[in-house]
Amino acid sequence: MDCKALLVCKPIYDFKELLKDYGFLHCHLSHLVNRKWITSGKKEFGDF
């Protein structure tokens, strides 16, 4: 597979809706994470 950068001009909530059935979690304003790759979590500071 050839890995190249891809620029998409859509808001993240569009991708959130497209990927929700595939186990993706909207964990930050600009991040979606696939839950199957999360092995642990650690809260260091803040209210998030």
mmCIF file of the N, C-alpha and C atoms, coordinates in Angstrom:
data_MODEL
# 
_entry.id   MODEL 
# 
loop_
_atom_site.group_PDB 
_atom_site.id 
_atom_site.type_symbol 
_atom_site.label_atom_id 
_atom_site.label_alt_id 
_atom_site.label_comp_id 
_atom_site.label_asym_id 
_atom_site.label_entity_id 
_atom_site.label_seq_id 
_atom_site.pdbx_PDB_ins_code 
_atom_site.Cartn_x 
_atom_site.Cartn_y 
_atom_site.Cartn_z 
_atom_site.occupancy 
_atom_site.B_iso_or_equiv 
_atom_site.pdbx_formal_charge 
_atom_site.auth_seq_id 
_atom_site.auth_comp_id 
_atom_site.auth_asym_id 
_atom_site.auth_atom_id 
_atom_site.pdbx_PDB_model_num 
ATOM 1   N N  . MET A 1 1  ? 0.844   -1.190 0.000  1.00 0.00 ? 1  MET A N  1 
ATOM 2   C CA . MET A 1 1  ? 0.000   0.000  0.000  1.00 0.00 ? 1  MET A CA 1 
ATOM 3   C C  . MET A 1 1  ? 0.876   1.236  0.000  1.00 0.00 ? 1  MET A C  1 
ATOM 4   N N  . ASP A 1 2  ? 0.591   2.158  -0.867 1.00 0.00 ? 2  ASP A N  1 
ATOM 5   C CA . ASP A 1 2  ? 1.348   3.396  -0.981 1.00 0.00 ? 2  ASP A CA 1 
ATOM 6   C C  . ASP A 1 2  ? 0.735   4.434  -0.042 1.00 0.00 ? 2  ASP A C  1 
ATOM 7   N N  . CYS A 1 3  ? 1.465   4.858  0.977  1.00 0.00 ? 3  CYS A N  1 
ATOM 8   C CA . CYS A 1 3  ? 0.954   5.822  1.955  1.00 0.00 ? 3  CYS A CA 1 
ATOM 9   C C  . CYS A 1 3  ? 1.249   7.232  1.492  1.00 0.00 ? 3  CYS A C  1 
ATOM 10  N N  . LYS A 1 4  ? 0.222   7.995  1.269  1.00 0.00 ? 4  LYS A N  1 
ATOM 11  C CA . LYS A 1 4  ? 0.346   9.393  0.861  1.00 0.00 ? 4  LYS A CA 1 
ATOM 12  C C  . LYS A 1 4  ? -0.563  10.236 1.734  1.00 0.00 ? 4  LYS A C  1 
ATOM 13  N N  . ALA A 1 5  ? -0.229  11.499 1.846  1.00 0.00 ? 5  ALA A N  1 
ATOM 14  C CA . ALA A 1 5  ? -1.073  12.429 2.594  1.00 0.00 ? 5  ALA A CA 1 
ATOM 15  C C  . ALA A 1 5  ? -2.337  12.715 1.806  1.00 0.00 ? 5  ALA A C  1 
ATOM 16  N N  . LEU A 1 6  ? -3.418  12.920 2.532  1.00 0.00 ? 6  LEU A N  1 
ATOM 17  C CA . LEU A 1 6  ? -4.707  13.205 1.916  1.00 0.00 ? 6  LEU A CA 1 
ATOM 18  C C  . LEU A 1 6  ? -5.321  14.398 2.637  1.00 0.00 ? 6  LEU A C  1 
ATOM 19  N N  . LEU A 1 7  ? -5.684  15.412 1.888  1.00 0.00 ? 7  LEU A N  1 
ATOM 20  C CA . LEU A 1 7  ? -6.314  16.592 2.451  1.00 0.00 ? 7  LEU A CA 1 
ATOM 21  C C  . LEU A 1 7  ? -7.797  16.561 2.115  1.00 0.00 ? 7  LEU A C  1 
ATOM 22  N N  . VAL A 1 8  ? -8.638  16.640 3.138  1.00 0.00 ? 8  VAL A N  1 
ATOM 23  C CA . VAL A 1 8  ? -10.085 16.610 2.960  1.00 0.00 ? 8  VAL A CA 1 
ATOM 24  C C  . VAL A 1 8  ? -10.667 17.831 3.648  1.00 0.00 ? 8  VAL A C  1 
ATOM 25  N N  . CYS A 1 9  ? -11.515 18.536 2.955  1.00 0.00 ? 9  CYS A N  1 
ATOM 26  C CA . CYS A 1 9  ? -12.133 19.746 3.507  1.00 0.00 ? 9  CYS A CA 1 
ATOM 27  C C  . CYS A 1 9  ? -13.569 19.456 3.929  1.00 0.00 ? 9  CYS A C  1 
ATOM 28  N N  . LYS A 1 10 ? -13.702 18.721 5.013  1.00 0.00 ? 10 LYS A N  1 
ATOM 29  C CA . LYS A 1 10 ? -15.008 18.421 5.607  1.00 0.00 ? 10 LYS A CA 1 
ATOM 30  C C  . LYS A 1 10 ? -14.849 18.552 7.114  1.00 0.00 ? 10 LYS A C  1 
ATOM 31  N N  . PRO A 1 11 ? -15.916 18.920 7.798  1.00 0.00 ? 11 PRO A N  1 
ATOM 32  C CA . PRO A 1 11 ? -15.829 18.982 9.266  1.00 0.00 ? 11 PRO A CA 1 
ATOM 33  C C  . PRO A 1 11 ? -15.727 17.570 9.855  1.00 0.00 ? 11 PRO A C  1 
ATOM 34  N N  . ILE A 1 12 ? -15.100 17.483 11.002 1.00 0.00 ? 12 ILE A N  1 
ATOM 35  C CA . ILE A 1 12 ? -14.866 16.181 11.623 1.00 0.00 ? 12 ILE A CA 1 
ATOM 36  C C  . ILE A 1 12 ? -16.173 15.467 11.959 1.00 0.00 ? 12 ILE A C  1 
ATOM 37  N N  . TYR A 1 13 ? -17.240 16.208 12.237 1.00 0.00 ? 13 TYR A N  1 
ATOM 38  C CA . TYR A 1 13 ? -18.494 15.542 12.577 1.00 0.00 ? 13 TYR A CA 1 
ATOM 39  C C  . TYR A 1 13 ? -19.067 14.760 11.392 1.00 0.00 ? 13 TYR A C  1 
ATOM 40  N N  . ASP A 1 14 ? -18.706 15.135 10.159 1.00 0.00 ? 14 ASP A N  1 
ATOM 41  C CA . ASP A 1 14 ? -19.115 14.320 9.004  1.00 0.00 ? 14 ASP A CA 1 
ATOM 42  C C  . ASP A 1 14 ? -18.457 12.945 9.060  1.00 0.00 ? 14 ASP A C  1 
ATOM 43  N N  . PHE A 1 15 ? -17.189 12.919 9.415  1.00 0.00 ? 15 PHE A N  1 
ATOM 44  C CA . PHE A 1 15 ? -16.477 11.650 9.530  1.00 0.00 ? 15 PHE A CA 1 
ATOM 45  C C  . PHE A 1 15 ? -16.934 10.869 10.760 1.00 0.00 ? 15 PHE A C  1 
ATOM 46  N N  . LYS A 1 16 ? -17.287 11.589 11.815 1.00 0.00 ? 16 LYS A N  1 
ATOM 47  C CA . LYS A 1 16 ? -17.799 10.931 13.020 1.00 0.00 ? 16 LYS A CA 1 
ATOM 48  C C  . LYS A 1 16 ? -19.033 10.108 12.687 1.00 0.00 ? 16 LYS A C  1 
ATOM 49  N N  . GLU A 1 17 ? -19.933 10.665 11.909 1.00 0.00 ? 17 GLU A N  1 
ATOM 50  C CA . GLU A 1 17 ? -21.143 9.949  11.506 1.00 0.00 ? 17 GLU A CA 1 
ATOM 51  C C  . GLU A 1 17 ? -20.823 8.780  10.579 1.00 0.00 ? 17 GLU A C  1 
ATOM 52  N N  . LEU A 1 18 ? -19.898 8.968  9.659  1.00 0.00 ? 18 LEU A N  1 
ATOM 53  C CA . LEU A 1 18 ? -19.528 7.907  8.721  1.00 0.00 ? 18 LEU A CA 1 
ATOM 54  C C  . LEU A 1 18 ? -18.843 6.727  9.412  1.00 0.00 ? 18 LEU A C  1 
ATOM 55  N N  . LEU A 1 19 ? -18.075 7.007  10.464 1.00 0.00 ? 19 LEU A N  1 
ATOM 56  C CA . LEU A 1 19 ? -17.243 5.982  11.090 1.00 0.00 ? 19 LEU A CA 1 
ATOM 57  C C  . LEU A 1 19 ? -17.786 5.421  12.398 1.00 0.00 ? 19 LEU A C  1 
ATOM 58  N N  . LYS A 1 20 ? -18.920 5.908  12.874 1.00 0.00 ? 20 LYS A N  1 
ATOM 59  C CA . LYS A 1 20 ? -19.422 5.472  14.182 1.00 0.00 ? 20 LYS A CA 1 
ATOM 60  C C  . LYS A 1 20 ? -19.734 3.979  14.221 1.00 0.00 ? 20 LYS A C  1 
ATOM 61  N N  . ASP A 1 21 ? -20.161 3.401  13.115 1.00 0.00 ? 21 ASP A N  1 
ATOM 62  C CA . ASP A 1 21 ? -20.467 1.964  13.082 1.00 0.00 ? 21 ASP A CA 1 
ATOM 63  C C  . ASP A 1 21 ? -19.212 1.099  13.013 1.00 0.00 ? 21 ASP A C  1 
ATOM 64  N N  . TYR A 1 22 ? -18.040 1.728  12.865 1.00 0.00 ? 22 TYR A N  1 
ATOM 65  C CA . TYR A 1 22 ? -16.775 1.005  12.781 1.00 0.00 ? 22 TYR A CA 1 
ATOM 66  C C  . TYR A 1 22 ? -15.955 1.125  14.068 1.00 0.00 ? 22 TYR A C  1 
ATOM 67  N N  . GLY A 1 23 ? -16.567 1.635  15.141 1.00 0.00 ? 23 GLY A N  1 
ATOM 68  C CA . GLY A 1 23 ? -15.919 1.683  16.440 1.00 0.00 ? 23 GLY A CA 1 
ATOM 69  C C  . GLY A 1 23 ? -15.082 2.911  16.705 1.00 0.00 ? 23 GLY A C  1 
ATOM 70  N N  . PHE A 1 24 ? -15.295 3.983  15.953 1.00 0.00 ? 24 PHE A N  1 
ATOM 71  C CA . PHE A 1 24 ? -14.499 5.184  16.171 1.00 0.00 ? 24 PHE A CA 1 
ATOM 72  C C  . PHE A 1 24 ? -15.110 6.047  17.261 1.00 0.00 ? 24 PHE A C  1 
ATOM 73  N N  . LEU A 1 25 ? -14.253 6.646  18.046 1.00 0.00 ? 25 LEU A N  1 
ATOM 74  C CA . LEU A 1 25 ? -14.622 7.486  19.178 1.00 0.00 ? 25 LEU A CA 1 
ATOM 75  C C  . LEU A 1 25 ? -14.140 8.907  18.913 1.00 0.00 ? 25 LEU A C  1 
ATOM 76  N N  . HIS A 1 26 ? -15.011 9.882  19.107 1.00 0.00 ? 26 HIS A N  1 
ATOM 77  C CA . HIS A 1 26 ? -14.640 11.297 18.956 1.00 0.00 ? 26 HIS A CA 1 
ATOM 78  C C  . HIS A 1 26 ? -14.115 11.771 20.301 1.00 0.00 ? 26 HIS A C  1 
ATOM 79  N N  . CYS A 1 27 ? -12.806 11.699 20.485 1.00 0.00 ? 27 CYS A N  1 
ATOM 80  C CA . CYS A 1 27 ? -12.196 11.941 21.792 1.00 0.00 ? 27 CYS A CA 1 
ATOM 81  C C  . CYS A 1 27 ? -11.686 13.371 21.975 1.00 0.00 ? 27 CYS A C  1 
ATOM 82  N N  . HIS A 1 28 ? -11.666 14.160 20.921 1.00 0.00 ? 28 HIS A N  1 
ATOM 83  C CA . HIS A 1 28 ? -11.128 15.517 20.976 1.00 0.00 ? 28 HIS A CA 1 
ATOM 84  C C  . HIS A 1 28 ? -11.761 16.301 19.832 1.00 0.00 ? 28 HIS A C  1 
ATOM 85  N N  . LEU A 1 29 ? -11.672 17.603 19.858 1.00 0.00 ? 29 LEU A N  1 
ATOM 86  C CA . LEU A 1 29 ? -12.261 18.419 18.794 1.00 0.00 ? 29 LEU A CA 1 
ATOM 87  C C  . LEU A 1 29 ? -11.726 18.064 17.410 1.00 0.00 ? 29 LEU A C  1 
ATOM 88  N N  . SER A 1 30 ? -10.482 17.598 17.342 1.00 0.00 ? 30 SER A N  1 
ATOM 89  C CA . SER A 1 30 ? -9.885  17.300 16.037 1.00 0.00 ? 30 SER A CA 1 
ATOM 90  C C  . SER A 1 30 ? -9.357  15.874 15.922 1.00 0.00 ? 30 SER A C  1 
ATOM 91  N N  . HIS A 1 31 ? -9.870  14.954 16.757 1.00 0.00 ? 31 HIS A N  1 
ATOM 92  C CA . HIS A 1 31 ? -9.365  13.581 16.741 1.00 0.00 ? 31 HIS A CA 1 
ATOM 93  C C  . HIS A 1 31 ? -10.500 12.555 16.766 1.00 0.00 ? 31 HIS A C  1 
ATOM 94  N N  . LEU A 1 32 ? -10.381 11.565 15.902 1.00 0.00 ? 32 LEU A N  1 
ATOM 95  C CA . LEU A 1 32 ? -11.212 10.369 15.954 1.00 0.00 ? 32 LEU A CA 1 
ATOM 96  C C  . LEU A 1 32 ? -10.262 9.198  16.166 1.00 0.00 ? 32 LEU A C  1 
ATOM 97  N N  . VAL A 1 33 ? -10.627 8.275  17.054 1.00 0.00 ? 33 VAL A N  1 
ATOM 98  C CA . VAL A 1 33 ? -9.768  7.138  17.376 1.00 0.00 ? 33 VAL A CA 1 
ATOM 99  C C  . VAL A 1 33 ? -10.573 5.856  17.254 1.00 0.00 ? 33 VAL A C  1 
ATOM 100 N N  . ASN A 1 34 ? -9.966  4.841  16.662 1.00 0.00 ? 34 ASN A N  1 
ATOM 101 C CA . ASN A 1 34 ? -10.613 3.540  16.564 1.00 0.00 ? 34 ASN A CA 1 
ATOM 102 C C  . ASN A 1 34 ? -10.462 2.835  17.907 1.00 0.00 ? 34 ASN A C  1 
ATOM 103 N N  . ARG A 1 35 ? -11.582 2.501  18.542 1.00 0.00 ? 35 ARG A N  1 
ATOM 104 C CA . ARG A 1 35 ? -11.569 1.908  19.892 1.00 0.00 ? 35 ARG A CA 1 
ATOM 105 C C  . ARG A 1 35 ? -10.813 0.593  19.961 1.00 0.00 ? 35 ARG A C  1 
ATOM 106 N N  . LYS A 1 36 ? -10.766 -0.149 18.872 1.00 0.00 ? 36 LYS A N  1 
ATOM 107 C CA . LYS A 1 36 ? -10.089 -1.449 18.928 1.00 0.00 ? 36 LYS A CA 1 
ATOM 108 C C  . LYS A 1 36 ? -8.587  -1.309 19.131 1.00 0.00 ? 36 LYS A C  1 
ATOM 109 N N  . TRP A 1 37 ? -8.021  -0.114 18.906 1.00 0.00 ? 37 TRP A N  1 
ATOM 110 C CA . TRP A 1 37 ? -6.591  0.102  19.084 1.00 0.00 ? 37 TRP A CA 1 
ATOM 111 C C  . TRP A 1 37 ? -6.257  0.718  20.444 1.00 0.00 ? 37 TRP A C  1 
ATOM 112 N N  . ILE A 1 38 ? -7.261  1.029  21.254 1.00 0.00 ? 38 ILE A N  1 
ATOM 113 C CA . ILE A 1 38 ? -7.018  1.591  22.590 1.00 0.00 ? 38 ILE A CA 1 
ATOM 114 C C  . ILE A 1 38 ? -6.744  0.446  23.552 1.00 0.00 ? 38 ILE A C  1 
ATOM 115 N N  . THR A 1 39 ? -5.586  0.479  24.206 1.00 0.00 ? 39 THR A N  1 
ATOM 116 C CA . THR A 1 39 ? -5.240  -0.569 25.162 1.00 0.00 ? 39 THR A CA 1 
ATOM 117 C C  . THR A 1 39 ? -5.342  -0.087 26.606 1.00 0.00 ? 39 THR A C  1 
ATOM 118 N N  . SER A 1 40 ? -5.231  1.225  26.835 1.00 0.00 ? 40 SER A N  1 
ATOM 119 C CA . SER A 1 40 ? -5.370  1.767  28.182 1.00 0.00 ? 40 SER A CA 1 
ATOM 120 C C  . SER A 1 40 ? -5.622  3.266  28.103 1.00 0.00 ? 40 SER A C  1 
ATOM 121 N N  . GLY A 1 41 ? -5.990  3.835  29.225 1.00 0.00 ? 41 GLY A N  1 
ATOM 122 C CA . GLY A 1 41 ? -6.223  5.269  29.285 1.00 0.00 ? 41 GLY A CA 1 
ATOM 123 C C  . GLY A 1 41 ? -5.670  5.834  30.590 1.00 0.00 ? 41 GLY A C  1 
ATOM 124 N N  . LYS A 1 42 ? -5.209  7.069  30.530 1.00 0.00 ? 42 LYS A N  1 
ATOM 125 C CA . LYS A 1 42 ? -4.649  7.695  31.721 1.00 0.00 ? 42 LYS A CA 1 
ATOM 126 C C  . LYS A 1 42 ? -5.010  9.172  31.707 1.00 0.00 ? 42 LYS A C  1 
ATOM 127 N N  . LYS A 1 43 ? -5.659  9.627  32.766 1.00 0.00 ? 43 LYS A N  1 
ATOM 128 C CA . LYS A 1 43 ? -5.984  11.028 32.915 1.00 0.00 ? 43 LYS A CA 1 
ATOM 129 C C  . LYS A 1 43 ? -4.887  11.675 33.730 1.00 0.00 ? 43 LYS A C  1 
ATOM 130 N N  . GLU A 1 44 ? -4.211  12.636 33.139 1.00 0.00 ? 44 GLU A N  1 
ATOM 131 C CA . GLU A 1 44 ? -3.108  13.307 33.841 1.00 0.00 ? 44 GLU A CA 1 
ATOM 132 C C  . GLU A 1 44 ? -3.517  14.652 34.422 1.00 0.00 ? 44 GLU A C  1 
ATOM 133 N N  . PHE A 1 45 ? -4.359  15.398 33.711 1.00 0.00 ? 45 PHE A N  1 
ATOM 134 C CA . PHE A 1 45 ? -4.791  16.698 34.206 1.00 0.00 ? 45 PHE A CA 1 
ATOM 135 C C  . PHE A 1 45 ? -6.017  17.141 33.434 1.00 0.00 ? 45 PHE A C  1 
ATOM 136 N N  . GLY A 1 46 ? -6.705  18.157 33.935 1.00 0.00 ? 46 GLY A N  1 
ATOM 137 C CA . GLY A 1 46 ? -7.872  18.703 33.252 1.00 0.00 ? 46 GLY A CA 1 
ATOM 138 C C  . GLY A 1 46 ? -9.161  17.951 33.551 1.00 0.00 ? 46 GLY A C  1 
ATOM 139 N N  . ASP A 1 47 ? -10.217 18.425 32.936 1.00 0.00 ? 47 ASP A N  1 
ATOM 140 C CA . ASP A 1 47 ? -11.544 17.861 33.164 1.00 0.00 ? 47 ASP A CA 1 
ATOM 141 C C  . ASP A 1 47 ? -12.019 16.958 32.041 1.00 0.00 ? 47 ASP A C  1 
ATOM 142 N N  . PHE A 1 48 ? -11.159 16.601 31.120 1.00 0.00 ? 48 PHE A N  1 
ATOM 143 C CA . PHE A 1 48 ? -11.572 15.786 29.975 1.00 0.00 ? 48 PHE A CA 1 
ATOM 144 C C  . PHE A 1 48 ? -11.452 14.320 30.271 1.00 0.00 ? 48 PHE A C  1 
# 
